[in-house]
């Protein structure tokens, strides 16, 4: 999906990749919320703690990914 003036897709491959990653991370965070509830309902604090740990790691990665996307869209990162 290369960006050109006649291209039907106005996003570069790199921008599209970041958007897709952000969408996937956001969906995962929502799923982890449910996993935490399920673990709590099952009275498994160890599982809930692990799901919280994964949630926090993905949340931090999502924040970083947003900054990369902004840089790509502003032309500060990536070629073309």
Residue frames relative to the residue before (quaternion, step in Angstrom):
aa qw qx qy qz dx dy dz
X 1.0000 0.0000 0.0000 0.0000 0.00 0.00 0.00
X 0.0527 0.8295 -0.5500 0.0817 3.58 0.44 1.19
X 0.4386 -0.7111 0.4958 0.2369 3.54 -0.97 0.93
X 0.1690 0.7475 -0.6278 0.1363 3.56 -0.74 1.12
X 0.6640 -0.5192 0.3484 0.4101 3.57 -1.22 0.27
X 0.7285 0.3866 -0.2447 0.5098 3.63 1.12 -0.50
X 0.4569 0.6969 -0.4381 0.3371 3.58 1.29 -0.03
X 0.4393 -0.6942 0.5111 0.2528 3.56 -1.00 0.86
X 0.7039 0.4024 -0.2395 0.5341 3.60 1.24 -0.37
X 0.2595 -0.8196 0.4909 0.1412 3.60 -0.31 1.19
X 0.6301 0.5174 -0.3423 0.4670 3.61 1.25 -0.02
X 0.4641 -0.6410 0.5298 0.3051 3.52 -1.12 0.68
X 0.6602 -0.4808 0.3824 0.4321 3.57 -1.25 0.28
X 0.6577 0.5280 -0.3099 0.4389 3.55 0.95 -0.91
X 0.6550 0.4927 -0.3143 0.4790 3.62 0.92 -0.85
X 0.6410 0.5210 -0.3200 0.4640 3.57 0.96 -0.84
X 0.6350 0.5345 -0.3257 0.4529 3.59 0.97 -0.85
X 0.6722 0.4872 -0.3026 0.4682 3.60 0.91 -0.89
X 0.6382 0.5191 -0.3285 0.4640 3.59 0.97 -0.81
X 0.6572 0.5079 -0.3059 0.4653 3.57 0.96 -0.86
X 0.6446 0.5116 -0.3182 0.4706 3.57 0.96 -0.86
X 0.6503 0.5154 -0.3133 0.4619 3.60 0.93 -0.88
X 0.6423 0.5117 -0.3230 0.4704 3.58 0.95 -0.82
X 0.6731 0.4993 -0.2996 0.4559 3.58 0.88 -0.90
X 0.6488 0.5047 -0.3154 0.4742 3.59 0.98 -0.82
X 0.6465 0.5191 -0.3222 0.4569 3.59 0.95 -0.84
X 0.6524 0.4954 -0.3113 0.4817 3.59 0.98 -0.80
X 0.6352 0.5283 -0.3301 0.4565 3.58 1.00 -0.78
X 0.6334 0.5344 -0.3375 0.4464 3.60 0.95 -0.81
X 0.6414 0.5107 -0.3199 0.4747 3.57 1.01 -0.77
X 0.6470 0.5093 -0.3162 0.4711 3.58 0.99 -0.81
X 0.6435 0.5292 -0.3307 0.4433 3.60 0.94 -0.84
X 0.5894 0.5639 -0.3690 0.4456 3.58 1.06 -0.68
X 0.6702 0.4766 -0.2947 0.4867 3.57 0.97 -0.84
X 0.6263 0.5375 -0.3403 0.4507 3.60 0.98 -0.78
X 0.6326 0.5262 -0.3257 0.4657 3.58 1.01 -0.82
X 0.6511 0.5052 -0.3108 0.4735 3.59 0.93 -0.88
X 0.6513 0.5174 -0.3144 0.4575 3.58 0.95 -0.87
X 0.6612 0.5004 -0.3057 0.4679 3.58 0.96 -0.87
X 0.6457 0.5081 -0.3187 0.4726 3.57 1.01 -0.79
X 0.6492 0.5135 -0.3123 0.4662 3.59 1.00 -0.83
X 0.6860 0.4536 -0.2659 0.5029 3.58 1.14 -0.67
X 0.4010 -0.7368 0.4508 0.3050 3.58 1.33 0.08
X 0.4605 0.6456 -0.4592 0.4002 3.54 0.93 1.04
X 0.1574 -0.8292 0.5292 0.0875 3.60 0.18 1.23
X 0.5923 0.5681 -0.3731 0.4327 3.61 1.11 -0.57
X 0.6700 0.4782 -0.2978 0.4835 3.57 0.94 -0.86
X 0.6375 0.5232 -0.3286 0.4603 3.58 0.94 -0.86
X 0.6495 0.5198 -0.3146 0.4571 3.59 0.97 -0.85
X 0.6522 0.5027 -0.3224 0.4669 3.58 0.97 -0.79
X 0.6558 0.5043 -0.3147 0.4653 3.59 0.92 -0.88
X 0.6206 0.5212 -0.3397 0.4772 3.60 1.07 -0.67
X 0.6319 0.5367 -0.3212 0.4577 3.57 1.02 -0.83
X 0.6647 0.4844 -0.2933 0.4874 3.58 0.94 -0.90
X 0.6177 0.5534 -0.3298 0.4510 3.57 1.02 -0.86
X 0.6867 0.4845 -0.2874 0.4595 3.59 0.84 -0.98
X 0.6385 0.5200 -0.3304 0.4612 3.61 0.99 -0.77
X 0.6831 0.4677 -0.2899 0.4802 3.59 0.90 -0.89
X 0.6098 0.5483 -0.3521 0.4511 3.59 1.06 -0.71
X 0.6578 0.4949 -0.3025 0.4805 3.59 0.97 -0.84
X 0.6528 0.5016 -0.3121 0.4742 3.60 0.99 -0.82
X 0.6186 0.5375 -0.3400 0.4614 3.59 1.06 -0.71
X 0.6470 0.5134 -0.3215 0.4630 3.58 0.93 -0.84
X 0.6620 0.4924 -0.3022 0.4775 3.58 0.98 -0.83
X 0.6381 0.5341 -0.3226 0.4511 3.58 0.99 -0.85
X 0.6202 0.5426 -0.3444 0.4498 3.60 1.01 -0.75
X 0.6528 0.5080 -0.3131 0.4666 3.59 1.01 -0.79
X 0.6304 0.5165 -0.3286 0.4773 3.58 1.05 -0.74
X 0.6451 0.5158 -0.3276 0.4588 3.59 0.91 -0.86
X 0.6353 0.5241 -0.3352 0.4575 3.57 0.90 -0.86
X 0.6666 0.5035 -0.2996 0.4608 3.58 0.90 -0.91
X 0.6438 0.5097 -0.3196 0.4729 3.59 0.99 -0.81
X 0.6875 0.4832 -0.2894 0.4584 3.60 0.85 -0.92
X 0.6859 0.4594 -0.2753 0.4927 3.59 1.13 -0.58
X 0.5019 -0.6778 0.4048 0.3532 3.57 1.31 -0.03
X 0.4935 0.6716 -0.4226 0.3562 3.59 1.23 0.32
X 0.7624 0.2204 -0.1319 0.5940 3.58 1.27 -0.25
X 0.7670 0.3008 -0.2442 0.5114 3.57 -0.93 0.85
X 0.4360 -0.6924 0.5169 0.2516 3.53 -1.23 0.51
X 0.8435 0.2365 -0.1642 0.4535 3.51 -1.19 0.63
